[in-house]
Amino acid sequence: MQAPQIQKLESEDSKRLYEYIERNGTVERDELEAEFSMDRGDLDRKLAMLIEEGYLEERDGTFRLKFDYSEDITYETDGIEVTIRAARQNDLKELVKVMREVAEEDAYLTAGSVAGLLDSEEVIFRNNDRESRIFFVATIDDDVVGWAHLRSPNLAKLGHTAELTMGVLQEYRGHGIGSRLLEHGLEWAESNGYEKVYQSLPATNQDGVRFLERHGWETEAIRKAHFKIADEYVAEQQMSIMLRDPVLG
């Protein structure tokens, strides 16, 4: 997805407004008035401009990034009702907990590093001139049981690619939740102009490798002794899927 060029905003105040809302997920008007010492009319004009230019959107008196969040999907599998939706800012702590649990179970180093970044930044979404990222979650009875995360560096040579991390808690595997999360994430990536999605995982995680292979992913490279897990060297398996034919476009 084309990121907004925040350095081109008309004023430093507009840029600060955008970055504050990006950092905090969803922000109520009263909070903006308390945070920014500017005339109410001036605040109104700057928020209106950010909305008009496609940087922000207003919902029920709160402001958030203008983003393709996709539609929620609710379905039943094996007698379990599952909802897949874009993550919300108030999912953050639960999402980090789930990611850390999956990373620990599966020695999923990339997921662990993403969880650490998410925990330190405390921001679900990013969409600026440096990077874009979005999280989708699978929930059961409003509890997060899995996630799919897509991140893209906003660089001219890499902007067509996105890195994926995803996982489902052990007790909820075997119900097709991972497949639905993967499908949802890839559909979002394709509809937002990404051409290639990739990820890396320890080569010892052959369950993960086979799962991706069943969904059309291919191994691009093996990097020997790239990870060191529990004092043992483990190869990295780099995998990817093309969403658009690089020749036909």
C-alpha positions as CSV (number, residue, x, y, z in Angstrom):
1,M,0.0,0.0,0.0
2,Q,1.3,3.4,-0.9
3,A,2.4,5.1,2.3
4,P,1.6,8.8,2.9
5,Q,4.5,11.1,2.4
6,I,4.3,12.8,5.8
7,Q,7.3,14.9,5.1
8,K,5.1,16.7,2.5
9,L,2.5,17.8,5.0
10,E,1.8,21.5,5.0
11,S,3.1,22.2,8.5
12,E,5.1,20.6,11.3
13,D,1.9,20.6,13.4
14,S,0.1,18.5,10.8
15,K,3.0,16.0,10.8
16,R,3.0,15.8,14.6
17,L,-0.8,15.2,14.6
18,Y,-0.5,12.4,12.2
19,E,2.5,10.8,14.0
20,Y,0.7,11.1,17.4
21,I,-2.4,9.3,16.0
22,E,-0.3,6.7,14.3
23,R,1.6,6.1,17.6
24,N,-1.6,5.8,19.7
25,G,-3.8,3.8,17.3
26,T,-7.2,5.6,17.9
27,V,-7.4,9.0,19.6
28,E,-10.4,10.9,20.8
29,R,-10.7,14.6,20.0
30,D,-10.4,15.6,23.7
31,E,-7.1,13.9,23.9
32,L,-5.8,15.8,20.9
33,E,-7.0,19.1,22.3
34,A,-5.2,18.3,25.6
35,E,-2.0,17.2,23.8
36,F,-1.6,19.9,21.3
37,S,-1.7,23.6,22.3
38,M,-3.3,25.0,19.3
39,D,-6.5,27.0,18.6
40,R,-9.6,24.8,18.3
41,G,-10.3,26.1,14.9
42,D,-6.8,25.5,13.8
43,L,-7.0,21.9,15.1
44,D,-10.2,21.4,13.2
45,R,-8.7,22.7,10.0
46,K,-5.6,20.5,10.3
47,L,-7.7,17.4,11.1
48,A,-10.0,18.1,8.2
49,M,-7.0,18.4,5.8
50,L,-5.5,15.1,7.0
51,I,-8.9,13.4,6.4
52,E,-9.4,15.1,3.0
53,E,-5.9,14.1,1.9
54,G,-6.4,10.5,2.9
55,Y,-4.1,10.4,5.9
56,L,-6.8,9.9,8.6
57,E,-10.3,8.8,9.1
58,E,-12.9,9.7,11.8
59,R,-15.1,7.1,13.4
60,D,-17.5,7.7,16.2
61,G,-15.6,10.8,17.4
62,T,-12.2,9.1,17.3
63,F,-9.4,9.5,14.7
64,R,-7.2,6.7,13.3
65,L,-5.0,6.1,10.3
66,K,-6.8,5.9,6.9
67,F,-6.0,2.3,6.1
68,D,-7.5,-0.7,4.3
69,Y,-8.4,-2.6,7.4
70,S,-10.5,-5.2,5.4
71,E,-13.9,-6.6,6.5
72,D,-14.3,-8.8,9.5
73,I,-15.0,-12.5,8.7
74,T,-16.9,-14.8,11.1
75,Y,-17.3,-18.5,10.4
76,E,-17.8,-21.8,12.2
77,T,-15.4,-24.7,12.2
78,D,-15.7,-27.9,14.2
79,G,-18.4,-26.2,16.3
80,I,-16.1,-23.2,17.1
81,E,-17.0,-19.7,16.0
82,V,-14.0,-17.8,14.8
83,T,-13.7,-14.2,13.8
84,I,-10.8,-12.9,11.7
85,R,-10.4,-9.1,11.7
86,A,-7.9,-6.3,11.7
87,A,-6.2,-6.0,15.1
88,R,-7.2,-3.1,17.4
89,Q,-5.0,-1.1,19.6
90,N,-6.6,-2.6,22.7
91,D,-5.6,-6.1,21.4
92,L,-1.9,-5.2,21.9
93,K,-1.1,-6.9,25.2
94,E,-3.0,-10.0,24.3
95,L,-1.5,-10.1,20.9
96,V,2.0,-9.8,22.2
97,K,1.3,-12.6,24.7
98,V,0.0,-15.0,22.0
99,M,3.0,-14.2,19.7
100,R,5.5,-14.8,22.5
101,E,3.8,-18.2,23.4
102,V,3.9,-19.4,19.8
103,A,7.5,-18.1,19.3
104,E,8.6,-20.0,22.4
105,E,6.8,-23.2,21.4
106,D,8.1,-23.3,17.9
107,A,11.5,-21.5,18.2
108,Y,9.9,-19.0,15.8
109,L,12.6,-16.3,16.1
110,T,11.1,-13.8,13.6
111,A,7.8,-13.9,15.5
112,G,9.6,-13.3,18.8
113,S,11.4,-10.3,17.4
114,V,8.2,-8.8,16.0
115,A,6.5,-9.4,19.4
116,G,9.4,-7.6,21.1
117,L,9.2,-4.6,18.7
118,L,5.4,-4.4,19.1
119,D,5.7,-4.6,22.9
120,S,8.3,-1.8,23.0
121,E,6.6,0.5,20.5
122,E,3.1,-0.2,21.7
123,V,1.7,0.5,18.2
124,I,-0.4,-1.9,16.1
125,F,-0.3,-0.2,12.8
126,R,2.3,1.7,10.9
127,N,1.9,3.6,7.6
128,N,4.5,6.2,7.0
129,D,7.4,7.1,4.8
130,R,9.6,4.4,6.5
131,E,7.4,1.3,6.8
132,S,3.8,-0.1,6.6
133,R,2.6,-2.8,8.9
134,I,-0.8,-4.4,9.7
135,F,-1.9,-7.2,12.0
136,F,-4.9,-9.4,11.6
137,V,-6.1,-11.6,14.5
138,A,-8.2,-14.7,14.9
139,T,-10.5,-14.5,17.9
140,I,-12.7,-17.0,19.7
141,D,-15.1,-15.6,22.3
142,D,-13.2,-12.3,21.8
143,D,-9.9,-13.9,22.9
144,V,-7.0,-13.7,20.4
145,V,-5.8,-17.2,19.4
146,G,-3.8,-16.4,16.3
147,W,-2.4,-13.6,14.2
148,A,-1.0,-12.7,10.7
149,H,1.3,-9.7,10.4
150,L,2.5,-8.1,7.2
151,R,5.3,-5.5,7.1
152,S,6.8,-3.7,4.2
153,P,9.7,-1.3,4.1
154,N,8.8,1.8,2.1
155,L,11.8,1.7,-0.1
156,A,11.6,2.0,-3.9
157,K,13.3,-1.3,-4.5
158,L,11.5,-3.3,-1.9
159,G,8.0,-1.7,-1.7
160,H,6.5,-4.4,-3.7
161,T,7.3,-7.0,-1.1
162,A,6.0,-7.8,2.4
163,E,7.2,-10.0,5.2
164,L,4.7,-12.2,6.9
165,T,4.7,-13.7,10.4
166,M,1.8,-15.7,11.6
167,G,0.8,-18.3,14.2
168,V,-2.0,-20.0,16.1
169,L,-1.9,-21.1,19.7
170,Q,-1.2,-24.8,20.0
171,E,-4.6,-25.8,21.5
172,Y,-6.4,-24.2,18.6
173,R,-4.5,-25.8,15.8
174,G,-6.1,-28.4,13.5
175,H,-9.2,-26.4,12.9
176,G,-8.0,-24.6,9.8
177,I,-7.6,-21.2,11.6
178,G,-4.0,-20.8,10.3
179,S,-5.1,-21.4,6.7
180,R,-7.9,-18.8,7.0
181,L,-5.5,-16.3,8.6
182,L,-2.9,-16.9,5.8
183,E,-5.5,-16.6,3.1
184,H,-6.9,-13.4,4.6
185,G,-3.4,-11.8,4.9
186,L,-2.4,-12.7,1.3
187,E,-5.7,-11.4,-0.1
188,W,-5.1,-8.1,1.7
189,A,-1.5,-7.9,0.4
190,E,-2.6,-8.6,-3.2
191,S,-5.4,-6.1,-3.0
192,N,-3.0,-3.5,-1.7
193,G,-0.5,-3.9,-4.6
194,Y,2.1,-6.2,-3.1
195,E,3.6,-8.7,-5.5
196,K,5.6,-11.0,-3.2
197,V,5.3,-12.1,0.4
198,Y,8.1,-13.9,2.2
199,Q,9.2,-15.1,5.6
200,S,12.0,-17.1,7.2
201,L,11.9,-19.8,9.8
202,P,14.2,-22.3,11.4
203,A,14.6,-25.3,9.1
204,T,13.9,-27.5,12.1
205,N,10.3,-26.3,12.0
206,Q,9.2,-28.7,9.2
207,D,5.5,-28.5,10.3
208,G,5.7,-24.8,9.4
209,V,7.5,-25.5,6.2
210,R,5.0,-28.1,5.1
211,F,2.1,-25.8,6.0
212,L,3.4,-23.1,3.7
213,E,4.2,-25.6,0.9
214,R,0.6,-26.8,1.0
215,H,-0.4,-23.2,0.3
216,G,1.9,-22.7,-2.6
217,W,5.0,-21.3,-1.0
218,E,8.4,-22.2,-2.2
219,T,11.8,-22.4,-0.6
220,E,14.2,-19.7,-2.0
221,A,17.3,-20.4,0.0
222,I,18.8,-22.3,3.0
223,R,21.3,-20.4,5.1
224,K,23.3,-22.9,7.1
225,A,23.9,-22.3,10.8
226,H,22.1,-19.0,10.7
227,F,20.3,-19.4,14.0
228,K,21.7,-20.5,17.3
229,I,18.9,-22.1,19.4
230,A,19.6,-23.7,22.8
231,D,23.4,-23.6,21.9
232,E,22.8,-25.5,18.7
233,Y,23.2,-24.1,15.2
234,V,20.1,-24.3,13.1
235,A,19.6,-23.4,9.4
236,E,17.3,-20.7,8.2
237,Q,14.8,-21.6,5.5
238,Q,13.7,-18.6,3.4
239,M,10.3,-19.1,1.8
240,S,8.1,-16.9,-0.4
241,I,5.0,-16.8,-2.6
242,M,4.5,-14.6,-5.7
243,L,1.1,-12.9,-5.8
244,R,1.7,-11.6,-9.3
245,D,3.6,-13.1,-12.2
246,P,6.8,-11.0,-12.4
247,V,6.8,-11.3,-16.2
248,L,3.1,-10.9,-16.9
249,G,2.5,-8.4,-14.1
